[in-house]
Amino acid sequence: MAQRLTGADGVSKKTSRVRVAVRLRPYMSRQDEKEEGPCVRGLDSQNLEIINWRNATETVKYHFDVFHGEQTTQQEVFLSSVKPILPHILNGQNASVFAYGPTGAGKTHTMLGTGEQPGVIPRAVREVFNLVSAKDEDEGWDYSIGMSYLEIYNEKVLDLLSPNSQDLPIRENKDKNILIPGLTYTVFSSFSDFDKHFIPATLNRTTASTKLNQRSSRSHAILLIKVVRTQRALPHRQQTGKLYLVDLAGSEDNRRTGNQGIRLKESGAINLSLFTLSKVVDALNSGTAARIPYRDSKLTRLLQDSLGGSAHSVMITNIAPEYRYYFDTFSALNFAAKSKLIVNKPFTRETVLLIFPPAPVKRSREEHEAGGSGAEPHKKKQKDEKKSEQDGSSPSVHYHSLSEPSVMERLIALEKLMMSCQDKDRQSVLKDVAQSRKEIQELKEKQREFERKAMLLSQLAKEKSSSKDEAAFKNTLAPLQRKQPNVTKPNKQQAVVQPLQVSQLQPLQHLAVVRKQSVCVTKKEKKLSEIPPDGKENMKESSWESQLDTSVLDESKQKILHILNTGCLKELKGLQQIGDKKAKLILGWREIHGHFTKLEDLTNVESMTQKRFSSFMKANILSAMGK
C-alpha cells in the first residue's frame, strides 16, 4: 500500500525553491594572451558583477543564494551548498546536486575533486554514511544504501558500472517515477566499498582533449545514491530517498575549441541537450506553458524530478574569469538567474507492507457461488486438493493461518492506523455513511413499489392473454367457412384491374413525362449524328480551315510555332487557351526535348489532348486574323 506524504507525519510543508550557487574559478592566463584581467568579480557572499559587453564602463550585477570566490575550498562549497539538503534523503525525500557551466570552468573538479581535495560526490556519500551511523538503533529502522552510475553520450544512456552495456531505455511507472530498466544497482555497506565501485566506473566515462581543456568531459554523468529505510515493527513502513549527483558536460563554441569529426558530433549533442534544458527552465518560469519539454532530451528526462519535480535541488554554476570565456560566463549567469525561480514540491515516498492471505476467502466465495453441485465445482475441488497435496499442506492449514499471532498483530496494527485518523475525517466519514444509509433505504422502498406494480401488471397480462386465447380460437373457425365458396376469385381479378383504370385518368402527366424523355433522346441523337460513322472527328473540326486562305493559314501557324519555340512565359500566356500552368509545362517540355518541329508536337505536352489542341489552333488562328 503506497502512500505519498507531503511532509513529516502527513503535515503539509512549504515548497522548495532551487538553490543556486556560483563558483568562480581562479584566473589562469597564458603566455600568448594579453593580460586584460578578469571580466567578472565577486562583491560579497551573494553578489557579483560582470562587465557589460555593450558598454565596457558599466557592469551587470547578479544576486544568488551563495557566491564562492576564487579562494573558496572544496569543503566550504560542500558545507554551505550541499550538506543542508542531505538529511532529507533519510526521510524518504529526493535531493539533487548538479554542476553547470561552460567547458573548462571547473565542473568536474567541483563534483569529483582530487585525492587531496575531494569534491562534492565523495563528501556527500561520506556524509550519508555518517547520518545513517548517527541514527539511534532504538528508533527501529534498518537502512540500506546503494548506487547506480550512468552517462549520457551522444543521446545514449550508458551504464558506467557495466561498460559492455548498450543504450538503455528510459521509462516512467504509474507513480510518475523515472526508471531505467537494465541499469546496474549495487548495494554497499561502507565508504571504502563505495570507492571500489565508483573509481573504476569513473574511468569508463568518455573524455577527450580540446583546445580549451586537456581533459574535457564528452558526456553528462549522473550518480544515483538510493537510501531505503525499513521499519522493524509493524506495520513495516518503508521509505525511499534518492540523491542525484550530476556532472554536466560544458557548452562549447566549436570556433574556439577546434572540434572536428567525432568531437564535433559530441559537442553538437551536448549543446542540444543543454539548449533543451534551457527551454525547460523557460517553460517552468513562464507559468503559462501548456507543455514542459522534458521528453525532448534524455538529460531533461532524467532531471525531471530535479527541475519542477519533487526534489530538493542545488545547482552549482561554474564560471571562468578570463575574457575569452566572457560570453559563456554571461550566458551561464543568465541561466542560473532563471533557474533560481523554479519551485519544486518535495514529498515523502512511503510504502506500508501488510501481508494478508486472500486465497482461502476467494476459494470459499467461488464454492458458495457454484452452489456445491454439478461437475464443474467438483473439478475445482479436485484441482485445489491436488495443489494442496503438491504444496504439502491441506486447506485447513490456510484457515488456521488467520489465527497466527503475526497476522493478528498486523490486523490490530491496521485497526490502530485506521483509528488514529483525525476527528474531522472521522465525522465526515460518519456523515457519508449516514447519508449512504438513507439513500439505500429510499432505494429499497422504491424497489418494493416497483415489485408491487410488477405484480399488478403481471396479473393484468395474464387476464388479457387468456381473453386473447379465446378470441383467437373463435377467429380460427371463421376462415375455414369462408374458404369454401369460390366467389372470391373474380373479386381478386377486379382488384387487380382497378389501378389500370386509375392510371388512365391522368394522361397529361404521362404525356409530360414522355415529352421530357423524347427531348433527352433527341439531344443524344443529335450528338450521335454529329459524330461521323467512320469515327474521324478531325474531318468536321478541320472544315473551318478549308474556308481560310492557305497562305494566311500557314503564316499564322508559323507565328504560333515561333512563339512556342522562342517565347517566354509572358508571351506563351498571351496565346489563346494557354494559362500559367500550361505555359510552364510548355517551357519544361522545351527544355527537355528542344524546339517543336511542328505544331502537332504540342499534343505531347502533359494535359494537351487532341481535342484541346484543335480548339487551341482554331482560337489562335481566328484571333490572329481578327487582328
C-alpha positions in Angstrom: 0.0 0.0 0.0 1.9 3.1 -1.3 1.4 6.4 0.5 2.5 9.9 -0.6 3.2 12.3 2.3 4.0 16.0 1.7 5.8 16.3 5.0 6.7 14.6 8.2 3.8 12.7 9.7 1.5 13.9 6.9 1.8 17.6 7.8 1.9 19.9 4.8 5.2 21.5 4.1 6.2 24.6 2.1 7.5 24.2 -1.4 11.3 24.2 -2.0 13.0 26.6 -4.4 16.0 25.6 -6.4 19.1 26.9 -4.6 21.7 28.4 -7.0 25.4 28.7 -6.0 28.0 30.3 -8.3 31.7 29.3 -8.1 34.4 31.4 -9.8 37.5 29.6 -11.0 40.9 31.1 -10.3 42.3 33.3 -13.1 44.7 31.4 -15.4 46.5 33.4 -18.0 48.6 32.1 -20.9 51.8 33.5 -22.3 50.3 34.2 -25.7 47.4 36.1 -24.3 47.0 39.8 -23.4 46.8 40.3 -19.7 43.4 42.1 -19.7 42.5 40.9 -16.2 39.2 39.2 -15.1 35.9 40.2 -16.6 33.9 39.2 -13.5 34.4 39.7 -9.8 32.6 39.0 -6.6 31.1 41.7 -4.4 30.2 39.7 -1.3 29.0 36.2 -0.3 25.9 36.5 -2.5 26.5 39.2 -5.2 28.9 39.5 -8.1 29.2 41.7 -11.2 30.4 41.3 -14.8 31.4 43.9 -17.3 28.6 44.9 -19.7 29.7 43.9 -23.2 27.6 46.7 -24.7 29.4 49.4 -22.6 32.7 48.5 -21.0 32.4 51.3 -18.5 29.3 49.6 -17.0 28.7 46.4 -15.1 25.8 43.9 -14.7 25.1 42.7 -11.2 23.7 39.4 -10.1 22.3 38.1 -6.8 22.4 34.4 -5.9 22.0 32.2 -2.8 25.7 31.7 -2.4 28.8 33.0 -4.2 32.1 31.1 -4.0 35.1 33.2 -4.9 38.5 32.1 -6.3 39.9 31.2 -2.8 36.9 29.1 -1.8 37.9 25.5 -0.8 36.1 22.3 -1.7 35.0 21.8 1.9 33.4 25.3 2.0 31.4 24.6 -1.1 30.1 21.3 0.3 29.2 22.7 3.7 27.4 25.8 2.5 25.6 24.4 -0.6 25.3 20.6 -0.4 25.2 19.4 3.2 22.0 21.1 4.2 19.8 19.1 1.8 21.3 15.6 2.6 19.1 14.9 5.7 16.0 14.9 3.5 17.2 11.7 1.9 16.9 9.7 5.1 13.3 10.9 5.5 12.2 9.4 2.1 12.6 12.5 0.0 14.7 13.2 -3.1 17.7 15.6 -3.5 19.7 16.7 -6.5 23.0 18.5 -7.0 24.2 19.3 -10.5 27.2 21.4 -11.8 26.5 23.6 -14.8 28.8 25.9 -16.8 30.9 26.2 -19.9 33.8 23.9 -20.8 36.9 24.4 -18.8 35.2 26.2 -15.9 35.8 23.5 -13.3 32.6 21.5 -13.1 34.3 18.1 -12.9 36.8 19.4 -10.3 33.9 20.7 -8.2 32.0 17.3 -8.3 34.9 14.8 -8.2 37.9 16.8 -7.0 41.2 15.1 -6.3 42.7 12.7 -3.7 43.9 15.7 -1.6 40.8 17.8 -2.3 37.8 15.6 -2.7 34.8 17.1 -4.4 31.0 17.1 -3.8 30.4 13.4 -4.7 32.8 11.7 -2.3 32.0 14.2 0.5 28.2 13.7 0.0 28.4 9.9 0.1 30.6 10.0 3.2 28.1 12.4 4.9 25.2 10.0 4.1 27.0 7.2 5.9 27.7 9.5 8.8 24.0 10.4 9.0 23.0 6.7 9.0 25.5 5.7 11.6 24.4 8.6 13.8 20.8 7.3 13.9 19.8 5.7 17.1 19.1 1.9 16.8 16.2 2.3 19.3 14.2 4.2 16.6 13.6 0.8 15.0 14.7 1.4 11.4 17.0 -0.6 9.1 19.0 1.3 6.4 20.2 0.1 3.0 22.4 2.3 0.7 23.0 1.5 -3.0 24.2 3.3 -6.1 23.8 3.4 -9.9 26.1 5.3 -12.2 25.4 6.3 -15.9 26.4 8.7 -18.6 24.5 10.3 -21.5 26.9 10.2 -24.5 25.5 11.3 -27.9 21.9 10.9 -26.5 22.6 7.3 -25.4 22.2 6.2 -21.8 25.3 4.0 -20.9 25.9 2.1 -17.7 29.3 3.0 -16.3 29.2 0.2 -13.8 28.8 -2.2 -16.7 30.9 -0.9 -19.6 29.7 -3.5 -22.1 26.1 -2.5 -21.9 24.2 -0.9 -24.8 21.9 2.1 -25.0 19.4 1.8 -22.1 15.7 3.0 -22.4 14.1 5.5 -20.0 10.7 4.6 -18.7 8.1 6.1 -16.3 5.9 4.0 -14.0 2.3 4.6 -12.8 3.6 6.7 -9.9 5.4 9.1 -12.3 8.8 7.9 -11.2 11.6 7.8 -13.8 13.1 4.3 -14.3 15.9 2.8 -16.4 15.4 -0.9 -16.9 18.7 -2.9 -17.0 20.7 -0.3 -15.1 23.1 -1.8 -12.6 22.2 -1.2 -8.9 24.9 -2.1 -6.4 24.4 -2.1 -2.6 27.4 -1.2 -0.4 27.9 -1.0 3.3 30.8 1.4 3.8 32.5 4.3 2.1 35.5 2.2 1.1 33.2 -0.3 -0.6 31.7 2.7 -2.5 35.2 3.8 -3.6 35.9 0.3 -5.0 32.9 0.6 -7.4 33.0 4.3 -8.1 36.6 5.0 -9.1 36.8 2.3 -11.8 33.4 3.4 -13.1 34.6 7.0 -13.3 37.4 5.9 -15.6 34.9 4.5 -18.0 33.5 8.0 -18.7 34.1 9.4 -22.1 36.7 12.2 -22.1 38.8 13.9 -24.8 41.2 16.8 -25.3 40.2 20.1 -26.9 41.9 23.5 -27.3 40.3 24.8 -24.2 40.6 21.8 -21.9 43.1 19.0 -21.8 40.6 16.5 -20.3 37.1 17.6 -21.4 34.1 15.6 -20.4 32.2 14.5 -23.6 29.1 13.2 -21.7 26.8 14.0 -18.8 27.5 11.8 -15.8 24.7 11.0 -13.3 25.4 9.2 -10.0 22.3 7.9 -8.1 22.5 7.2 -4.4 19.5 5.4 -3.0 18.7 5.2 0.7 16.0 2.8 1.8 14.9 2.6 5.4 12.5 -0.1 6.7 10.6 -0.1 10.0 11.3 -3.3 12.0 8.0 -3.3 13.9 4.5 -3.3 12.4 3.2 -2.0 10.1 6.7 -2.3 8.4 6.8 1.1 6.7 9.4 1.6 4.0 10.7 5.0 2.9 13.0 5.5 -0.2 15.1 8.6 -0.7 17.3 9.3 -3.7 20.3 11.6 -4.2 21.2 12.6 -7.8 24.7 13.9 -8.2 25.1 15.2 -11.8 28.2 16.4 -13.6 27.0 18.1 -16.8 29.2 18.5 -19.8 30.1 22.1 -20.7 28.6 24.1 -23.5 31.2 24.5 -26.3 31.9 27.1 -29.0 33.4 25.0 -31.8 35.1 28.0 -33.3 37.3 28.2 -30.2 37.5 24.5 -29.3 38.6 23.4 -32.8 36.4 20.4 -32.7 36.2 18.2 -35.9 34.8 14.8 -36.8 33.7 12.9 -33.7 34.4 15.8 -31.3 32.1 18.0 -33.4 29.3 15.4 -33.2 29.8 15.1 -29.4 29.7 18.9 -28.9 26.5 19.1 -31.1 24.8 16.5 -28.8 26.0 18.3 -25.7 24.8 21.8 -26.9 21.4 20.4 -28.0 20.7 18.8 -24.6 21.8 22.0 -22.8 19.6 24.0 -25.1 16.6 21.7 -24.2 17.5 22.2 -20.5 17.2 26.0 -21.1 13.8 25.5 -22.8 12.6 23.5 -19.8 13.7 26.3 -17.4 11.9 28.9 -19.5 8.7 26.9 -19.7 8.7 26.4 -15.9 9.3 30.1 -15.3 6.6 31.2 -17.7 3.8 29.5 -15.8 1.6 29.6 -18.9 3.3 26.8 -21.0 0.9 24.1 -22.0 3.8 21.5 -22.1 7.2 21.3 -20.4 9.6 19.7 -23.0 11.1 17.1 -20.6 10.9 14.4 -23.3 12.9 16.4 -25.9 16.2 15.2 -24.4 17.3 12.3 -22.3 19.1 14.7 -20.0 16.0 16.7 -19.1 14.0 13.4 -18.9 16.3 12.2 -16.1 16.4 15.7 -14.5 12.6 15.9 -14.5 12.5 15.3 -10.7 15.1 17.9 -10.1 13.6 20.8 -12.1 10.0 21.4 -11.2 9.6 18.0 -9.6 9.7 16.7 -6.0 13.5 17.1 -5.2 15.4 19.5 -3.0 17.7 20.8 -5.8 21.0 22.7 -5.7 22.7 24.0 -8.9 26.4 24.9 -8.7 27.2 27.2 -11.7 30.9 27.3 -12.5 32.3 30.3 -14.4 35.7 31.4 -15.6 37.1 35.0 -15.2 39.1 35.2 -18.5 37.8 37.5 -21.3 37.9 34.6 -23.8 35.1 32.9 -21.7 33.1 36.2 -21.4 30.0 35.2 -23.5 30.0 31.7 -22.0 30.1 33.2 -18.5 27.5 35.8 -19.3 25.0 33.1 -20.7 25.7 30.8 -17.7 24.9 33.6 -15.2 21.7 34.4 -17.1 20.7 30.7 -17.0 21.5 30.5 -13.2 19.4 33.6 -12.6 16.4 31.9 -14.3 16.9 28.6 -12.6 16.6 30.1 -9.1 13.0 30.9 -9.8 12.0 27.3 -10.2 9.9 25.9 -7.4 9.8 22.1 -6.5 7.3 20.3 -4.3 9.1 17.6 -2.3 7.2 14.8 -0.6 8.0 11.6 1.3 7.8 8.3 -0.6 6.5 5.7 1.8 5.3 2.1 1.4 3.4 0.1 4.1 4.0 -3.6 3.8 0.9 -5.5 5.0 0.6 -9.2 4.0 -2.8 -10.9 4.2 -3.7 -14.4 2.9 -6.6 -13.7 0.5 -6.6 -17.2 -1.2 -8.9 -19.1 1.2 -11.5 -16.3 1.2 -11.5 -16.2 -2.6 -11.9 -20.0 -2.8 -14.8 -20.2 -0.4 -16.7 -17.5 -2.3 -16.3 -19.3 -5.6 -17.6 -22.5 -4.0 -20.5 -20.7 -2.5 -21.5 -19.2 -5.8 -21.2 -22.5 -7.5 -23.7 -24.0 -5.0 -21.6 -27.1 -4.3 -23.3 -29.1 -7.1 -22.5 -30.1 -10.6 -19.4 -31.4 -12.4 -17.5 -28.1 -12.5 -17.4 -27.4 -8.8 -16.3 -31.0 -8.3 -13.4 -30.5 -10.7 -12.4 -27.3 -9.0 -12.3 -29.1 -5.6 -10.2 -31.8 -7.1 -7.7 -29.3 -8.6 -7.5 -27.5 -5.2 -6.8 -30.7 -3.4 -4.1 -31.6 -5.9 -2.4 -28.2 -5.4 -2.6 -28.6 -1.7 -1.1 -32.1 -1.9 1.8 -30.8 -4.0 2.5 -28.0 -1.6 2.4 -30.4 1.3 -0.4 -28.6 3.1 -4.1 -29.0 3.5 -6.9 -26.4 3.2 -7.3 -26.4 7.0 -3.8 -25.1 7.3 -4.8 -21.9 5.3 -7.8 -21.3 7.5 -5.8 -21.8 10.7 -3.2 -19.3 9.4 -5.6 -16.5 10.1 -5.3 -17.2 13.8 -1.5 -17.0 13.8 -0.1 -14.3 16.1 1.8 -12.4 13.3 -1.4 -12.0 11.3 -3.4 -10.9 14.3 -0.8 -8.4 15.2 -0.9 -6.9 11.8 -4.7 -6.7 11.8 -4.5 -4.9 15.2 -1.9 -2.5 13.8 -4.1 -1.8 10.8 -7.0 -1.1 13.1 -4.9 1.3 15.1 -3.9 3.1 12.0 -7.5 3.5 10.9 -8.5 4.7 14.4 -5.6 7.2 14.5 -7.2 9.4 11.9 -8.3 13.0 12.8 -11.7 13.7 14.3 -12.7 15.8 11.4 -12.1 13.0 9.0 -14.0 10.6 11.2 -17.0 12.9 11.4 -17.0 13.3 7.6 -16.9 9.6 7.2 -19.8 9.1 9.6 -21.8 11.7 7.8 -21.1 10.0 4.5 -22.1 6.6 6.0 -25.4 8.0 7.3 -26.2 9.7 4.0 -25.5 6.5 2.2 -27.7 4.5 4.5 -30.6 6.9 3.9 -30.1 6.6 0.1 -30.1 2.8 0.5 -33.3 2.9 2.5 -35.0 5.1 -0.2 -33.9 2.7 -2.9 -35.3 -0.3 -1.0 -38.7 1.5 -0.7 -38.7 2.3 -4.4 -37.8 -1.3 -5.2 -40.8 -2.5 -3.1 -43.1 -0.2 -5.0 -41.8 -1.4 -8.3 -42.3 -5.0 -7.3 -46.0 -4.3 -6.3 -46.6 -2.6 -9.7 -44.9 -5.5 -11.4 -47.2 -8.0 -9.7 -50.3 -6.0 -10.8 -49.1 -5.7 -14.3 -48.4 -9.5 -14.5 -51.9 -10.2 -13.3 -53.4 -7.9 -15.9 -51.2 -9.5 -18.5 -52.4 -13.0 -17.6 -56.1 -11.9 -17.8 -55.5 -10.3 -21.2 -53.6 -13.3 -22.5 -56.5 -15.7 -21.5 -59.0 -13.5 -23.3 -56.8 -13.3 -26.4 -56.5 -17.1 -26.5 -60.3 -17.5 -26.5 -60.7 -14.8 -29.2 -58.0 -16.4 -31.3 -59.7 -19.8 -31.1 -63.0 -18.3 -32.2 -61.3 -16.5 -35.2 -59.7 -19.6 -36.4 -63.0 -21.2 -37.1 -64.3 -18.3 -39.3 -61.8 -18.5 -42.2 -62.5 -22.2 -42.6 -66.1 -21.4 -43.5 -65.1 -18.5 -45.8 -62.7 -20.6 -47.9 -65.5 -22.9 -49.1 -67.1 -20.7 -51.8 -65.2 -19.8 -55.0 -66.7 -16.4 -55.4 -63.6 -14.6 -54.1 -61.6 -15.3 -57.2 -63.3 -12.8 -59.6 -63.1 -10.3 -56.8 -59.4 -10.5 -56.8 -59.2 -10.1 -60.6 -61.3 -6.9 -60.3 -59.0 -5.6 -57.6 -56.0 -6.1 -60.0 -57.7 -4.3 -62.9 -58.7 -1.3 -60.7 -55.3 0.5 -60.7 -55.2 0.4 -64.5 -58.4 2.4 -64.7 -57.0 5.0 -62.3 -53.8 5.4 -64.3 -55.9 6.1 -67.5 -57.4 9.1 -65.7 -54.1 11.1 -65.8 -53.0 11.2 -69.5 -51.4 14.7 -69.2 -48.8 13.7 -66.6 -48.0 10.7 -68.7 -47.6 12.7 -71.8 -45.4 15.2 -70.0 -43.0 12.5 -68.9 -42.9 11.1 -72.5 -42.1 14.6 -73.8 -39.2 15.0 -71.4 -37.8 11.6 -72.3 -38.1 12.4 -76.1 -36.2 15.7 -75.6 -33.3 13.8 -74.0 -33.4 11.2 -76.7 -33.4 13.8 -79.4 -30.4 15.5 -77.9 -28.5 12.3 -77.7 -29.4 11.6 -81.3 -28.2 15.0 -82.3 -24.8 14.4 -80.6 -24.6 11.0 -82.2 -25.4 12.4 -85.6 -22.6 15.0 -85.3 -20.0 12.2 -85.0 -19.2 10.7 -88.4 -19.9 7.0 -88.7 -16.3 6.2 -89.5 -15.1 7.8 -86.2 -12.9 10.5 -87.8 -13.7 13.6 -85.7 -11.0 15.8 -87.2 -12.8 15.8 -90.6 -15.6 18.0 -89.3 -13.4 20.1 -87.0 -11.0 20.9 -89.8 -13.8 22.1 -92.0 -13.2 25.7 -90.8 -9.6 25.5 -92.1 -10.9 24.9 -95.7 -12.7 28.2 -95.6 -9.5 30.2 -94.9 -6.8 31.2 -97.3 -3.9 28.7 -97.2 -1.2 31.4 -97.2 -2.8 33.2 -94.3 -3.3 29.9 -92.5 0.3 28.9 -93.0 1.6 32.3 -91.9 -0.5 32.2 -88.7 0.7 28.6 -87.9 4.3 29.7 -88.4 3.8 32.6 -85.9 2.3 30.2 -83.3 5.2 27.8 -83.8 7.7 30.6 -83.5 6.1 31.7 -80.2 6.1 28.2 -78.9 9.8 27.7 -79.6 11.2 31.1 -78.6 8.5 32.8 -76.5 9.0 33.5 -72.8 6.4 32.7 -70.1 4.6 36.0 -70.7 4.4 35.5 -74.5 3.2 32.0 -74.1 0.4 33.2 -71.8 -0.5 35.7 -74.5 -1.7 32.8 -76.6 -5.4 31.8 -76.5 -6.3 29.0 -74.0 -2.8 29.0 -72.6 -2.7 29.8 -68.9 0.1 30.0 -66.4 0.2 26.2 -65.7 0.2 25.2 -69.4 2.8 27.8 -70.2 5.1 26.4 -67.6 4.5 22.8 -68.9 5.4 24.0 -72.4 8.7 25.6 -71.2 9.5 22.4 -69.3 8.9 20.3 -72.3 11.0 22.6 -74.5 13.9 22.5 -72.0 13.9 18.6 -72.1 13.1 17.8 -75.7 14.1 21.0 -77.6 12.1 23.0 -80.1 8.8 22.0 -81.5 9.3 20.7 -85.1 5.6 21.0 -85.9 2.5 22.2 -84.1 1.2 18.7 -83.7 4.1 18.1 -81.2 2.1 20.2 -78.8 0.0 17.2 -78.1 3.0 15.5 -76.4 2.8 18.1 -73.6 1.0 17.0 -70.4 -2.8 17.6 -70.3 -2.8 18.7 -74.1 -5.3 16.3 -75.7 -6.1 16.2 -79.4 -9.5 17.9 -78.7 -7.8 20.7 -76.7 -5.1 21.1 -79.4 -7.7 21.6 -82.2 -9.6 24.2 -80.1 -6.3 25.9 -79.3 -5.4 26.1 -83.0 -8.8 27.4 -84.0 -8.9 30.1 -81.3 -5.4 31.4 -82.0 -5.7 31.4 -85.8 -9.1 33.2 -85.8 -7.8 35.7 -83.2 -4.7 36.4 -85.4 -6.9 37.0 -88.5 -9.2 39.3 -86.4 -6.2 41.4 -85.5 
